[in-house]
Amino acid sequence: MYLDPEIDLAAPEATILRRTDQPGNLAEGLEALQEAAGQMAELRRALRSLAALPGDKTARNLQRLDQELDLFEPAVTFLGQVKSGKTTLVNAMAGWSDLLPSDVNPWTSVVTSLHLSPGQARGETRARFRFMTEEEWDHLLSRGGRMGEMAGRAGAETEMEKIRTQVETMRARAKARLGRKFELLMGQSHDYGYFDKNLIERYICLGDDPGLAPEAEEHQGRFADVTRSADLYLGSAVLPCALCLRDTPGVNDTFLMREQITLQALRDSRTCVVVLTASQALSTVDLGLIRMLSNLQTEQVVLFVNRIDELSDPARQVPEIEASLRATLGDHHVPEGVEILFGSALWANAVLAGNLDAMPEASAQALFNWAEAGPLNPQRPPGQDLDPRDLVWALSGLPALNRAIASRVAQTEAQPLIRRIASDALTLATAQAAAEGIRIGGGTDPASGFSSLADSLQSFDALADAHLSACATEVDRVLSEFSERAGRAHDTFLDRATHSLIAHLQDWGEDSPWHYDPTGLRLLLRSAVSVMGKRLGEGLEDRYNAALGDVAHHLYDAFGDAVEGIQISVPEVPPLPAPVALAQTIALDVKGSWWSSWWRRARGYAAFAETFRDKIAAETEPFMTALRQDQAQQIRTAALGRLAEALDRHRDILTEIAAARGRGEDAQAPLRATGFLPVEADPAALRTLRRLIA
């Protein structure tokens, strides 16, 4: 981390960030999160009650489970074009009318994450800005990023030179602003104990005149060209649990550099909000968004059609837009059932800023029109007038978006976490109860016997290694089958594309434009991923059950009937990561004269076809590698890690029960003489755990 010595880290938090005029129904739609947060609070109380149980290993395991709850921070990623209103919408979701500036520099590759925590507690770090690494910068300069790679492969020297010139201009501007600090910043970060609008604009906004002196620390955009990501930490008066709102750059980017950063943000999120503009919903420039949508599960995605305030007659136009959207999504093989919401971030922020009266006339007329349609009017008791702020807030679509996000986060992230932690805690508590029973009642002879604790542990380790090895074999088998199937799909695509091109050249010659839609390849690969996920889930479930079944037998062999009360939990199969690499742009997605300019230099269709096949193979290789190697390794690590954690936890249980038996043999008589009773788990805590698992 690099801390700029000229920056005052003790500066007070800004007073110009406005969040003073909130509506009364700001928390509307968060009911699912509130319920999940209540269950987490119950679970945390149960864990801390059980922490009083004896046993160092049990206490440490319970503490780790408690920490998992503390670290829970689901991320919601917002996607959309530049100027689609993503940032304005994120501001409204956070409850701040002008937190993030909406005129982000289109040359900046900045993912801005708002880390919202319940209440107003302040952390030591309030803002963190990370800078590009040397490798990322060198990649831009030497190859022009992804678009430069494609231009080079397609033989478009003119396009490549244009990109290189743009990158050089960007680099020169950054050096002019930063001077000698340019090299020092690479790969570093700036941390602050406060943030304000000036600070934020310095890192993520369109810059001032680069001719300003390098020592002009405060001017807008000073670090924008080299900032990779921004993280702001702030409190929320309405959120019941932590939540990260991630604002991504627009997908329509010259370098396609932001596409890579956006895809990485998607990998880290289970919920995605795609922001569209009502007047241009899913226009041709949104093809990148459609590709991303088609590779996400329906339950992961919410489409929010923003800026209905710009429609002349939203009551009539909104149903037409929705019908058109659904038809377009179906034509592009986006899974059915994606939830589509309509609203206006401008209306929401007008409520938050307290300037409803300053709303533009056209926007106000659209609001009245939408209110008369009554799709989102909140319910109120008869005879009770509704506060205008609450009405406009409801009509803005924010409560509906809150509800969509909250239900997805609760279902896909909070509930699985609650069940897993409660199940693991119940295993630990019942195991500790068994250990206490052995300690107080005296050493129980094993049913079929181990000569010593070392003998028992050695046998357990062999059992664990065997099951981990079997699990690895199963995972590798499924991944190998997937790799072969994906490879066949790739070869089929290359053959068909090449044959299509040859036929086109023979029928129309080199001067006629030729296009080949790579959607077929994406569909084949997506199908392969789906089959792989199903087979992997079934295989892992069998392996996990077999492993924990043998663990139960081992405990019985070691300690007999004393361990019958232990409720051994079988770990859940980790979720399969979305194949977001399939959304990556490839050369055939890009419209232009690249290919036709290269055709005229080719000699002979057969030679051309072979070279063409090689070029498309090279172009599609990055996401083939991402699927067959990078994602496969991620899946393998998660699958084996989940089983390894469970086996380690049960090894600790074995050790503590064995230790209790030893203590029981030494202290049995004195304990009985004094009438000492074992420390038992809180029955209320156990009931809570069982209810949360059900």
Sequence and secondary structure as in RCSB ss.txt:
>XXXX:A:sequence
MYLDPEIDLAAPEATILRRTDQPGNLAEGLEALQEAAGQMAELRRALRSLAALPGDKTARNLQRLDQELDLFEPA
VTFLGQVKSGKTTLVNAMAGWSDLLPSDVNPWTSVVTSLHLSPGQARGETRARFRFMTEEEWDHLLSRGGRMGEM
AGRAGAETEMEKIRTQVETMRARAKARLGRKFELLMGQSHDYGYFDKNLIERYICLGDDPGLAPEAEEHQGRFAD
VTRSADLYLGSAVLPCALCLRDTPGVNDTFLMREQITLQALRDSRTCVVVLTASQALSTVDLGLIRMLSNLQTEQ
VVLFVNRIDELSDPARQVPEIEASLRATLGDHHVPEGVEILFGSALWANAVLAGNLDAMPEASAQALFNWAEAGP
LNPQRPPGQDLDPRDLVWALSGLPALNRAIASRVAQTEAQPLIRRIASDALTLATAQAAAEGIRIGGGTDPASGF
SSLADSLQSFDALADAHLSACATEVDRVLSEFSERAGRAHDTFLDRATHSLIAHLQDWGEDSPWHYDPTGLRLLL
RSAVSVMGKRLGEGLEDRYNAALGDVAHHLYDAFGDAVEGIQISVPEVPPLPAPVALAQTIALDVKGSWWSSWWR
RARGYAAFAETFRDKIAAETEPFMTALRQDQAQQIRTAALGRLAEALDRHRDILTEIAAARGRGEDAQAPLRATG
FLPVEADPAALRTLRRLIA
>XXXX:A:secstr
    TTS TT    S S      TTTTTT HHHHHHHHHHHHHHHHHHHHTTSS HHHHHHHHHHHHHHHT   E
EEEEE TTSSHHHHHHHHHT TTSS S B TT   EEEEEEEEB    S  EEEEE  HHHHHHHHHH HHHHHH
HHHTT HHHHHHHHHHHHHHHHHHHHHHTTHHHHHTT EEEES   HHHHHHHHB    TTS TT TTSTTTTGG
GEEEEEEEEEESS SS EEEEE   S  SSSHHHHHHHHHHHT SEEEEEEEGGGTT GGGHHHHHHHHTS GGG
EEEEEE GGG S HHHHHHHHHHHHHHHHHHTT  TT EEEE  HHHHHHHHHT GGGS HHHHHHHHHHHHH S
S     TT    HHHHHHHHTTHHHHHHHHHHHHIIIIIHHHHHHHHHHHHHHHHHHHHHHHHHHH     SS  
SSHHHHHHHHHHHHHHHHHHHHHHHHHHHHHHHHHHHHHHHHHHHHHHHHHHHHHHHH TTS     THHHHHHH
HHHHHHHHHHHHHHHHHHHHHHHHHHHHHHHHHHGGGGTT              GGGGS  GGGS SSHHHHHHT
T   HHHHHHHHHHHHHHHHHHHHHIIIIIIHHHHHHHHHHHHHHHHHHHHHHHHHHHHHHHHHHHHHHHHHHHT
       HHHHHHHHHHH 
